């Protein structure tokens, strides 16, 4: 799912969908993404507490999936906090209007 969000928000490396990023933030997408990262970290922390010999087969496989998910989440977060693509976006001019407030629904 996070990979799909990355594809939708970022067409190419230098072209981002600024208005979609604003909507993503408004609906709580960033908070949800951070909550997912915290859940992944808690899972890793839980598995690390178990001795290697005592881990079940599921506990041995789960870090592979968790680290893959963290990699995708961190890639998305990195793309969101990088300012260069945002400033180069053609849609950035739509956000710089001074006559509308940030809370205006349009």
C-alpha distances in whole Angstrom, upper triangle without the diagonal:
4,5,5,6,9,10,11,12,14,16,18,19,22,20,18,17,19,19,16,16,18,17,14,16,18,16,15,12,14,15,12,11,14,14,11,13,16,15,15,18,20,19,20,23,24,24,26,29,29,32,31,33,32,28,27,26,22,23,24,20,18,18,17,14,14,15,12,10,12,13,9,10,13,13,11,14,16,16,16,19,21,23,25,22,22,26,26,24,26,24,26,29,28,27,30,32,35,36,33,31,28,28,29,26,27
4,5,5,6,9,10,10,12,14,16,16,19,18,16,16,17,18,14,13,17,16,12,14,17,15,14,10,11,13,11,8,12,13,10,11,15,14,13,16,19,18,19,22,23,23,25,28,29,31,30,33,32,28,28,26,23,23,24,21,18,18,17,14,13,13,11,8,10,10,7,6,10,9,7,10,13,12,12,16,17,20,21,19,19,23,23,21,24,23,23,27,26,25,28,30,33,34,31,30,26,26,28,26,26
4,5,5,6,9,10,11,12,14,14,17,16,15,15,17,18,15,15,18,17,14,17,20,18,17,14,14,17,14,12,15,16,13,14,18,17,16,19,21,20,21,24,25,25,26,29,30,32,31,34,33,30,29,27,24,24,24,21,19,19,17,14,14,14,11,9,11,10,6,8,11,9,8,11,13,12,13,16,17,20,21,18,19,23,22,21,23,22,23,27,26,26,29,31,34,35,33,32,28,29,30,28,28
4,5,5,6,9,10,11,13,15,17,16,14,14,16,17,13,13,17,16,13,16,18,17,17,13,15,17,15,13,16,18,15,16,20,20,19,22,24,23,24,27,28,28,30,32,33,36,34,37,36,32,31,29,26,27,27,24,22,22,20,17,17,18,14,13,15,14,10,11,14,12,10,14,15,13,14,18,19,21,22,19,19,23,22,20,22,21,22,26,25,24,28,30,33,34,31,30,27,27,28,25,25
4,5,5,6,8,11,13,14,16,14,12,11,13,14,10,10,13,12,9,12,15,14,13,10,11,14,12,10,14,16,14,15,18,19,18,21,23,23,24,26,28,28,30,32,34,36,35,38,37,33,33,31,28,28,28,25,23,23,21,18,18,18,16,13,14,14,10,10,13,11,8,11,13,11,11,15,16,18,19,16,16,20,20,18,20,18,19,23,22,21,24,26,29,30,27,27,23,24,24,22,22
4,5,5,6,8,10,11,13,12,10,10,12,14,11,10,14,14,11,14,17,16,16,12,12,16,14,12,15,17,15,15,19,20,18,21,24,23,24,26,28,28,29,32,34,36,35,38,37,34,33,32,29,28,28,26,23,22,21,18,18,17,15,13,14,12,9,9,11,8,6,9,11,8,9,13,13,16,16,14,14,18,18,16,18,17,18,22,21,21,24,26,29,31,28,27,24,25,26,24,24
4,6,5,6,8,10,13,11,10,10,13,14,11,12,16,15,13,16,19,18,18,15,16,19,17,15,18,20,18,19,23,23,22,24,27,26,27,30,31,31,32,35,36,38,37,40,40,36,35,33,30,31,30,27,25,25,23,20,20,20,17,15,17,15,11,13,14,11,9,13,14,11,12,16,16,18,18,14,15,19,18,16,18,17,19,22,22,22,25,27,30,32,29,29,26,27,27,25,24
4,6,7,10,12,13,11,9,8,11,11,8,10,13,12,11,14,16,16,16,13,15,18,17,15,19,20,19,20,23,24,23,26,28,28,29,31,33,33,34,37,38,41,40,42,42,38,37,35,32,33,33,30,28,27,25,23,23,22,20,18,19,18,14,14,16,14,11,14,15,12,12,16,16,18,18,15,15,18,17,15,16,15,17,20,19,19,22,24,27,29,26,26,23,24,24,22,21
4,6,9,10,11,9,6,5,8,9,6,6,10,10,9,12,14,14,15,12,13,16,16,14,17,19,18,19,22,23,23,25,27,28,28,31,33,33,34,37,38,41,40,43,42,39,38,37,33,33,34,31,28,27,26,24,23,22,20,18,18,17,14,13,15,12,9,12,13,9,9,13,13,14,15,11,11,15,14,12,14,12,14,17,16,16,19,22,24,26,24,23,20,21,22,20,19
4,6,7,8,6,4,6,9,11,9,9,13,14,12,15,18,18,18,15,15,19,19,16,19,22,20,20,24,25,24,26,29,29,29,32,34,34,35,38,39,41,40,43,43,39,39,37,34,34,34,31,29,28,26,24,23,22,20,18,19,17,14,14,15,12,9,12,12,8,9,13,12,13,13,9,10,13,12,10,13,12,14,17,17,17,20,23,26,28,26,25,22,24,25,23,22
4,7,8,6,6,7,11,13,11,12,15,16,15,18,20,21,21,18,19,22,22,20,22,25,23,24,27,28,27,29,32,32,32,35,37,36,37,40,42,44,42,45,45,41,41,39,36,36,36,33,31,30,28,26,26,25,22,21,21,19,16,17,18,15,13,16,15,12,13,16,15,16,15,11,12,15,13,11,12,13,15,18,18,19,21,24,27,29,27,27,25,26,26,25,23
4,5,5,7,10,13,15,14,14,18,19,18,20,23,23,24,20,20,24,24,21,23,26,25,24,28,29,27,29,32,32,32,35,37,37,37,40,42,43,42,45,45,42,41,39,37,37,36,33,31,30,28,26,26,25,22,21,21,19,16,18,18,14,13,16,14,11,13,16,14,15,13,10,12,14,12,11,13,14,16,19,20,20,22,25,29,31,29,29,27,29,29,28,26
4,6,8,11,13,16,16,15,18,20,18,20,23,24,24,21,20,23,23,20,22,25,24,23,27,28,26,28,31,31,30,33,36,35,35,39,40,42,40,44,44,40,41,39,36,36,35,32,31,29,27,26,25,23,21,21,20,17,15,16,16,12,12,14,12,9,12,13,11,12,10,8,11,13,11,11,14,15,16,19,20,20,22,25,28,31,30,30,27,29,30,29,27
4,7,10,12,15,15,14,17,19,19,20,23,24,24,21,21,24,25,22,24,27,26,25,29,30,29,30,34,34,33,36,38,38,38,42,43,45,44,47,47,44,44,42,40,39,38,36,34,32,30,29,28,26,24,24,23,20,18,19,18,15,14,16,13,10,12,13,11,11,8,5,8,10,7,8,11,13,13,16,18,18,19,23,26,28,27,27,25,27,28,27,26
4,7,9,12,12,12,15,17,17,18,21,22,22,20,20,23,24,21,24,27,26,25,29,30,29,31,34,34,34,36,39,39,39,42,44,46,45,48,48,45,44,43,40,40,39,36,34,33,31,29,29,27,25,24,24,21,19,19,19,16,14,16,15,11,12,14,12,12,10,6,8,10,7,6,8,10,11,14,15,16,18,20,24,26,25,25,23,25,25,24,23
4,6,9,9,8,11,13,13,14,17,18,19,16,16,20,20,18,21,24,23,23,26,28,27,28,31,32,32,34,37,37,38,40,42,44,43,47,46,43,43,41,38,38,38,35,33,31,30,28,27,26,24,22,22,20,17,17,17,14,12,14,13,9,10,12,11,11,10,7,7,10,9,6,9,8,10,13,13,14,16,19,22,24,22,22,20,22,22,21,20
4,6,5,6,9,10,11,13,14,16,17,15,15,19,19,18,20,23,23,23,26,28,27,29,32,32,33,35,37,38,39,41,43,45,45,48,47,44,43,42,39,38,39,36,33,32,31,29,28,27,25,23,23,22,19,18,19,16,13,15,15,12,11,14,14,13,13,10,9,12,11,8,9,7,9,12,12,12,15,17,20,22,20,20,18,19,19,18,16
4,5,5,6,9,10,11,12,15,16,14,14,18,19,18,20,23,23,23,26,28,28,29,32,33,33,35,37,38,39,41,43,46,45,49,48,45,44,43,40,40,40,37,35,34,33,30,29,28,26,24,24,23,20,19,19,17,14,15,15,12,10,12,13,11,12,9,7,10,10,7,8,6,6,10,9,8,12,14,17,19,17,17,14,16,16,16,14
4,5,5,6,9,10,11,12,14,13,15,18,19,18,20,23,23,24,27,28,28,30,32,33,34,36,38,39,40,43,45,47,47,50,49,46,45,44,41,40,41,38,36,35,34,31,30,30,28,25,25,25,22,20,21,20,16,17,18,15,13,15,16,15,16,13,11,13,14,10,10,7,8,11,8,8,12,13,16,17,15,15,12,14,14,12,11
4,5,5,6,9,10,11,12,11,12,16,16,15,18,20,20,21,24,25,25,27,30,30,31,33,35,36,37,40,41,44,44,47,46,42,42,40,37,37,38,35,32,32,31,28,27,27,25,22,22,22,19,17,19,17,14,15,16,14,12,15,16,16,17,14,12,15,15,12,13,10,11,14,12,12,15,17,20,21,18,18,15,16,16,14,13
4,5,5,6,9,10,11,9,10,13,14,13,15,18,18,19,21,23,23,25,27,28,29,31,33,34,35,37,39,42,42,45,44,40,40,39,36,35,36,34,31,30,29,26,25,25,23,20,20,20,17,15,16,15,11,12,13,11,8,11,13,13,14,12,10,13,14,12,13,11,11,14,13,11,15,17,19,21,18,17,14,15,16,15,15
4,5,5,6,9,10,10,10,13,15,15,16,19,20,21,23,24,25,27,29,30,31,33,35,36,37,39,41,44,44,47,46,43,43,42,38,38,39,36,33,32,32,29,28,28,26,23,23,23,20,18,19,18,15,14,16,14,11,13,15,14,16,14,11,14,16,13,14,11,11,13,11,9,13,14,16,18,15,14,10,11,12,12,12
4,5,5,6,9,8,10,13,13,14,17,18,19,20,22,24,25,27,28,29,31,33,34,36,37,39,41,44,44,47,45,42,42,41,37,37,38,36,32,32,32,29,27,28,26,23,23,23,20,18,20,19,16,16,18,16,13,16,18,17,19,17,15,17,19,16,17,13,14,16,13,12,16,17,19,19,16,15,12,12,12,10,11
4,6,6,7,5,7,10,10,10,13,15,15,17,19,20,21,23,25,26,27,29,30,32,33,35,37,40,40,43,42,38,38,37,33,33,34,32,29,28,28,25,23,24,22,19,19,20,17,15,16,16,12,12,15,14,11,14,16,17,19,17,14,18,19,16,18,15,15,18,16,15,18,20,22,23,19,18,14,14,16,14,15
4,6,5,5,6,8,10,10,12,14,15,16,18,20,21,22,24,26,27,28,30,32,33,35,37,40,40,43,42,38,38,38,34,34,35,33,30,29,29,26,24,24,24,20,20,21,18,15,16,17,13,12,15,14,10,12,15,16,18,17,14,17,19,17,19,16,15,18,16,14,17,19,20,21,18,16,12,12,14,14,15
4,5,7,9,10,11,13,15,16,17,19,20,22,24,25,26,28,30,31,32,34,35,37,39,42,42,46,44,41,41,40,37,36,38,35,32,32,32,29,27,28,27,23,23,24,21,19,20,20,17,16,19,18,14,16,19,19,21,20,17,20,22,19,20,17,17,19,16,14,17,18,19,20,16,14,10,10,12,10,13
4,6,8,9,9,12,14,14,16,18,19,20,22,24,25,26,28,29,30,32,34,35,37,40,41,44,42,39,38,38,34,34,35,33,30,30,30,27,25,26,25,22,22,23,20,18,20,20,17,16,19,18,15,18,20,21,24,22,19,22,24,21,23,19,19,22,19,17,20,21,23,23,19,17,14,13,14,12,14
4,6,5,6,9,10,11,12,14,15,17,19,20,21,23,25,26,27,29,30,32,34,37,37,40,39,36,35,35,32,31,33,31,27,27,27,24,22,23,23,19,19,21,18,15,17,18,15,14,17,17,14,16,19,20,23,22,19,22,24,22,24,21,21,23,21,19,22,23,24,25,21,19,15,14,17,15,18
4,5,5,6,9,10,11,12,14,15,17,18,20,21,23,24,26,27,29,30,32,35,35,39,37,34,34,33,29,29,30,28,25,24,25,22,20,20,20,16,16,17,15,12,14,15,11,11,15,14,11,14,17,18,21,19,18,21,23,20,22,20,20,23,21,19,22,24,25,26,23,21,17,17,19,17,19
4,5,5,6,9,10,11,12,14,15,17,18,20,21,22,24,26,27,29,31,34,34,37,36,33,33,33,29,28,30,28,24,23,24,21,19,19,19,15,14,16,14,10,12,13,10,8,12,12,9,11,14,16,19,18,16,20,22,20,22,20,19,23,21,19,22,24,25,27,23,21,17,17,20,19,21
4,5,5,6,9,10,10,12,14,15,16,18,20,21,22,24,26,27,29,33,33,36,35,32,32,32,28,27,29,27,24,23,24,21,19,20,20,16,15,17,16,12,14,16,13,11,15,16,13,14,18,19,22,22,20,23,25,24,26,23,23,26,24,22,24,26,27,28,25,22,19,18,21,20,22
4,5,5,6,9,10,10,12,14,15,17,19,20,21,23,24,26,28,31,31,34,32,29,29,29,25,25,26,25,21,21,22,19,16,18,17,14,13,16,14,11,13,15,12,12,16,16,14,16,19,21,24,23,21,25,27,25,27,25,24,27,26,24,27,28,30,31,27,25,21,21,23,22,24
4,5,5,6,9,10,11,12,14,15,17,18,20,21,23,25,27,30,30,33,31,28,28,28,24,23,25,23,19,19,19,16,14,15,14,11,10,12,11,7,9,11,9,8,12,13,11,13,16,19,22,20,19,23,24,23,26,24,23,27,26,23,26,28,30,31,28,26,22,22,25,23,25
4,5,5,6,9,10,10,12,14,15,16,18,20,21,23,25,28,28,32,30,27,28,28,25,23,24,23,20,18,19,17,14,15,15,12,10,13,12,8,10,12,11,9,12,14,12,13,17,19,22,21,20,24,26,25,28,26,25,28,27,25,27,30,31,32,29,27,23,23,26,25,27
4,5,5,6,9,10,10,12,14,15,16,19,20,21,23,27,27,30,28,26,26,26,23,21,23,22,18,18,19,17,14,15,16,13,12,15,14,11,12,15,14,12,16,18,16,17,20,23,26,25,24,27,29,28,31,28,28,31,30,27,30,32,33,34,31,28,25,24,27,26,28
4,5,5,6,9,10,11,12,14,15,17,18,20,22,25,25,28,27,23,23,23,20,19,20,19,15,15,16,13,10,12,13,9,9,12,11,8,11,14,12,12,15,17,16,17,20,23,26,25,24,28,29,28,30,29,28,32,31,28,31,34,35,36,33,31,27,27,29,28,29
4,5,5,6,9,10,11,12,14,16,16,19,21,24,24,27,26,23,23,23,20,18,20,18,15,13,15,13,9,10,11,8,6,10,10,7,8,12,11,10,13,15,15,16,19,22,24,24,23,27,28,27,30,29,28,32,31,29,31,34,35,37,34,32,28,28,30,29,31
4,5,5,6,9,10,10,12,14,15,17,19,22,23,26,24,22,23,23,20,18,20,19,15,14,16,15,11,12,14,11,10,13,14,11,12,15,15,13,16,19,18,18,21,24,27,27,26,29,31,30,33,32,31,34,33,31,33,36,37,38,35,33,29,29,32,31,33
4,5,5,6,9,10,10,12,14,16,17,21,21,24,22,19,20,20,17,15,17,17,13,12,15,13,9,12,13,11,10,14,14,12,13,17,16,16,19,21,20,21,24,27,30,29,28,32,33,32,35,33,33,36,35,33,36,38,39,41,37,35,31,30,33,32,34
4,5,5,6,9,10,11,12,14,16,19,19,22,21,18,18,18,15,13,15,14,10,9,11,9,6,8,10,8,7,11,12,10,12,15,15,15,17,19,19,20,23,26,29,28,28,31,33,32,35,33,33,37,36,34,36,39,40,42,39,36,33,32,35,34,36
4,5,5,6,9,10,10,12,15,18,18,21,20,18,19,19,17,14,16,15,12,10,13,12,8,9,12,10,8,12,14,12,12,16,16,15,17,20,20,20,23,26,29,29,29,32,33,33,36,35,34,38,37,35,37,40,41,43,40,37,33,33,36,35,37
4,5,5,6,9,10,11,13,16,17,20,19,16,17,19,16,13,15,16,12,11,14,14,10,12,15,13,12,15,17,15,16,19,20,18,21,24,23,24,26,30,32,32,32,35,37,36,39,37,37,40,39,37,39,42,43,44,41,39,35,35,37,36,39
4,5,5,6,9,10,11,15,15,18,16,13,14,15,12,10,12,12,8,8,11,11,8,10,13,12,11,15,16,15,16,19,20,20,22,24,24,25,28,31,33,33,33,36,38,37,40,38,38,42,41,39,41,44,45,46,43,41,37,37,39,38,40
4,5,5,6,9,10,13,13,16,15,13,14,15,13,10,11,11,8,6,10,10,7,9,12,12,10,13,16,15,15,19,20,19,21,24,24,25,27,30,33,32,33,36,37,37,40,39,38,42,42,39,42,44,46,48,45,42,38,38,41,40,42
4,6,5,6,9,12,13,16,15,13,15,17,15,12,13,14,12,10,14,14,11,12,16,15,13,16,19,17,18,21,22,21,23,26,26,26,28,32,34,34,34,38,39,39,42,41,40,44,43,41,43,46,47,48,45,43,39,39,42,41,43
4,6,5,7,11,12,15,13,11,13,15,13,9,12,13,11,10,14,14,12,14,17,16,16,19,21,20,20,24,25,24,26,29,29,29,32,35,37,37,37,40,42,41,44,43,42,46,45,43,45,48,49,50,47,45,41,41,43,42,44
4,5,5,8,9,12,10,8,10,12,10,6,8,10,9,8,12,13,11,12,16,16,15,18,20,20,20,23,25,24,26,29,29,30,32,36,38,37,38,41,42,42,45,44,43,47,47,44,47,49,51,52,49,47,43,43,46,44,46
4,5,7,8,12,11,9,12,14,13,9,10,13,11,9,13,15,13,13,17,17,16,18,21,21,21,24,25,25,26,29,30,30,32,35,37,37,38,41,42,42,46,45,44,48,47,45,47,50,51,53,50,47,44,44,47,46,48
4,6,9,12,10,10,13,15,15,11,13,15,14,13,16,18,16,17,20,20,19,22,24,23,24,27,28,27,29,32,32,32,35,38,40,40,41,44,45,45,48,47,46,50,50,47,49,52,53,55,52,49,45,45,48,47,49
4,6,8,6,6,10,12,12,9,10,14,13,13,16,17,16,17,21,21,21,23,26,25,26,29,30,30,31,34,35,35,37,40,43,42,43,46,47,47,50,49,49,52,52,49,52,54,56,57,54,52,48,48,50,49,51
4,5,5,6,10,13,14,11,11,15,15,14,17,19,18,19,22,23,23,25,28,27,28,30,32,32,33,36,37,37,39,42,44,44,45,48,49,49,52,52,51,55,54,52,54,57,58,60,57,55,51,51,54,53,54
4,5,5,9,11,12,9,8,12,13,12,15,17,17,18,20,22,22,23,26,27,27,29,31,31,32,35,36,37,38,42,44,43,44,48,48,48,52,51,50,54,54,52,54,57,58,60,58,55,51,51,54,53,54
4,6,8,10,13,11,10,14,15,15,18,20,20,21,23,25,25,27,29,30,30,33,35,35,36,39,40,40,42,46,47,47,48,51,52,52,55,54,54,58,57,55,58,61,62,64,61,58,55,54,57,56,57
4,7,10,11,9,10,14,14,15,18,20,19,21,23,24,25,27,29,29,30,33,34,34,36,38,39,40,42,45,47,47,48,51,52,51,55,54,53,57,56,54,57,60,61,63,59,57,53,53,55,54,56
4,7,8,6,6,10,11,12,14,16,16,17,20,21,21,23,26,26,27,29,31,31,33,35,36,37,39,42,44,44,44,48,49,48,51,50,50,54,53,51,54,56,58,59,56,54,50,50,52,51,53
4,5,5,6,9,10,12,14,15,16,18,20,21,22,24,26,26,28,30,31,32,33,36,37,38,40,43,45,44,45,48,49,48,51,50,50,54,53,51,54,57,58,60,56,54,50,50,52,50,52
4,5,5,6,9,11,12,13,15,17,18,19,21,22,24,25,27,28,30,31,32,34,36,37,39,42,44,43,44,47,48,47,50,49,49,53,52,50,53,56,58,59,56,54,50,50,52,50,51
4,5,5,6,9,10,11,12,14,16,16,18,20,21,22,24,26,27,28,30,32,33,34,36,40,41,40,41,44,45,44,47,45,46,50,49,47,50,52,54,56,52,50,46,46,48,46,48
4,6,5,7,10,11,11,13,15,16,17,19,21,21,23,25,26,27,28,31,32,33,35,38,40,39,40,43,44,43,46,45,45,49,48,46,49,52,53,55,52,49,46,45,48,46,48
4,6,7,8,10,11,12,14,16,17,18,20,21,22,24,26,27,28,30,32,33,34,38,40,39,40,43,44,43,46,45,45,49,49,47,50,52,54,56,53,51,47,47,49,47,49
4,6,6,7,9,11,12,13,15,16,18,19,21,22,24,25,26,28,30,31,33,36,38,36,38,41,41,40,43,43,43,47,46,45,47,50,52,54,51,49,45,45,47,45,46
4,5,5,6,9,10,11,12,14,16,16,18,20,21,22,24,26,27,28,30,34,35,34,35,39,39,38,41,40,40,44,43,42,45,47,49,51,47,45,42,41,44,42,43
4,5,5,6,8,10,10,12,14,15,16,18,20,20,22,24,25,26,28,31,33,32,33,37,37,37,40,39,39,43,42,41,43,46,48,50,47,44,41,41,43,42,43
4,6,5,6,9,10,11,13,14,15,17,19,20,21,23,25,26,27,31,32,31,32,36,36,35,38,38,38,42,41,40,43,45,48,49,46,45,41,41,43,42,43
4,6,5,6,9,10,11,12,14,15,17,18,20,21,23,24,26,30,31,29,31,34,34,33,36,35,36,40,39,38,40,43,45,47,44,42,38,38,40,38,40
4,5,5,6,9,10,10,12,14,15,16,18,20,21,22,24,28,29,28,29,33,33,32,35,34,34,38,38,36,39,41,43,45,42,40,36,36,38,37,38
4,5,5,6,9,10,10,12,14,15,16,18,20,21,22,26,27,26,28,31,31,31,34,34,33,37,37,35,38,41,43,45,42,40,36,37,39,38,39
4,5,5,6,9,10,11,13,14,15,17,19,20,21,25,26,25,26,30,30,29,32,32,32,36,35,34,37,40,42,44,41,39,35,36,38,36,37
4,5,5,6,9,10,11,12,14,15,17,18,20,24,25,24,25,28,29,28,30,30,30,34,33,31,34,37,39,41,38,36,32,33,35,33,34
4,5,5,6,8,10,10,12,14,15,16,18,22,23,22,23,27,27,27,30,29,29,33,32,31,33,36,38,40,37,35,31,32,34,33,34
4,6,5,6,9,10,10,12,14,15,16,20,21,20,22,25,25,25,28,28,28,32,32,30,33,36,38,40,37,36,32,33,35,34,34
4,6,5,6,9,10,11,12,14,16,19,20,19,20,23,24,23,26,25,25,29,29,28,30,33,35,37,35,33,30,30,32,31,31
4,5,5,6,9,10,11,12,14,18,20,18,19,22,23,22,25,24,24,28,28,26,28,31,33,35,32,31,27,27,30,28,29
4,5,5,6,8,10,10,12,16,18,17,18,21,22,22,25,24,24,28,28,26,28,31,33,35,33,31,27,28,31,30,30
4,5,5,6,9,10,11,14,15,14,16,19,19,19,22,22,22,26,26,25,27,30,32,34,32,31,27,29,30,29,30
4,5,5,6,9,10,13,15,13,14,17,18,17,20,19,19,23,23,22,24,27,29,31,29,27,24,25,27,26,26
4,5,5,6,9,12,14,13,13,17,18,18,21,20,19,23,23,21,23,26,28,30,28,26,22,24,26,25,26
4,5,5,6,10,12,11,12,15,16,17,20,20,19,23,23,21,23,27,28,31,29,27,24,26,28,27,28
4,6,5,9,10,8,10,13,13,13,17,17,16,20,20,19,21,24,26,29,27,26,22,24,26,25,25
4,6,8,10,9,9,12,14,13,16,15,14,18,18,16,18,22,24,26,24,22,19,21,23,22,22
4,6,9,10,9,12,14,14,18,17,15,19,19,17,18,22,23,26,24,23,19,22,24,24,24
4,6,7,7,10,11,12,16,16,14,18,19,17,18,22,24,27,25,24,21,24,26,26,26
4,6,5,6,9,10,14,14,12,15,17,15,15,19,21,24,23,22,19,22,24,24,24
4,5,5,6,9,12,13,12,15,17,16,16,20,22,25,24,24,22,25,26,26,25
4,6,5,6,10,11,10,13,15,15,16,19,22,25,24,24,21,24,25,25,23
4,5,5,9,9,7,11,12,11,12,16,18,21,20,20,17,20,21,21,20
4,6,8,9,7,9,12,11,11,15,17,20,20,20,18,21,22,23,21
4,6,9,8,10,13,13,13,17,19,22,22,23,21,24,24,24,23
4,5,5,8,10,11,12,15,18,21,20,21,19,22,21,21,19
4,5,7,8,10,11,14,17,19,19,20,19,22,21,21,18
4,5,5,7,9,11,15,17,16,17,15,18,17,17,15
4,5,5,7,10,13,15,14,15,14,17,17,17,15
4,5,5,7,11,13,13,15,14,17,16,17,15
4,6,6,10,11,11,12,12,15,13,14,11
4,6,9,11,9,10,9,12,12,13,11
4,6,9,9,10,10,14,13,15,14
4,6,6,9,10,13,12,14,12
4,6,8,10,13,12,15,14
4,7,10,12,10,13,12
4,7,8,6,10,9
4,5,5,9,10
4,6,8,9
4,6,9
4,6
4
